[in-house]
């Protein structure tokens, strides 16, 4: 069986403490990442993890040491990929530092494991793997309302419905940030000086914390959603879903039923249950 060492990214990009929020933002933007291990500048010791969502939750903080997750879960390179999948699935996290002898040697993400799932045969389906309550948005509701709901619910994406309850779009934090990158002042407030860096898809969706312009106008969800999004059927197998996620760089996909009704959202960490086999887990 494969181990973490077989699929991890070795010698990962890191950010150091002492450091600032903007140090982390710029490192993520430059390298098209959504999170980074944090190491101590004096000796390289792993101190924690910082993600775009950590920064979002504590955007008023400038010191990286006050933003990052301390005491983060780490894993050894000899651990099996099944054990790694269990951690992702149970903890619903999106990166695990790989440590050997107290030294950071790599990092593993759900995408690394999705590549394994897409090559396997499994009968487990989307409806068996969905584990979260689906938060939806209405296409004509104010964007400010939806952004607030996403923040409170701590979700990176919401299916968008029309007045009849039909799925007409999906709104993700990436879509929202794409518009914000056109605003030089807002980008400067995020600490991003190089406009060439602003177009990357995986940069931090911090527009709504850095500026209040979305809270003071009549912008609607339908103006920013991706229309007619790719979906999967509730009976779609997890290996097929993994293939779609890897090919399209998706972290989540809406799931529909026999009559095209929306039944939920499946996330990358849910799909990893194909490796653990725990379909009946609560």
ABEGO torsion letter per residue (X at the ends): XBBAAAABBBGBBBBBOBBBAAAAAAAAAAAGBABBBBBBAAAGBBAEBBBAAAAAAAAABABAAAABBBGBBBBBAABBAAAAAAAAAAAGBABBBBBBGGBBABBBBAAAAAAAAAABBBABBAAAABABBBBBBBAABBAAAAAAAAAAAGBABBBBBBAAGBBABBBBAAAAAAAAAABAAAAAAAGBABAAAAABAABBBAAAAABAAAAABABBAAAABBBGBBBBBAABBAAAAAAAAAAAGBABBBBBBAAGBBAEBBBAAAAAAAAAGBAABX
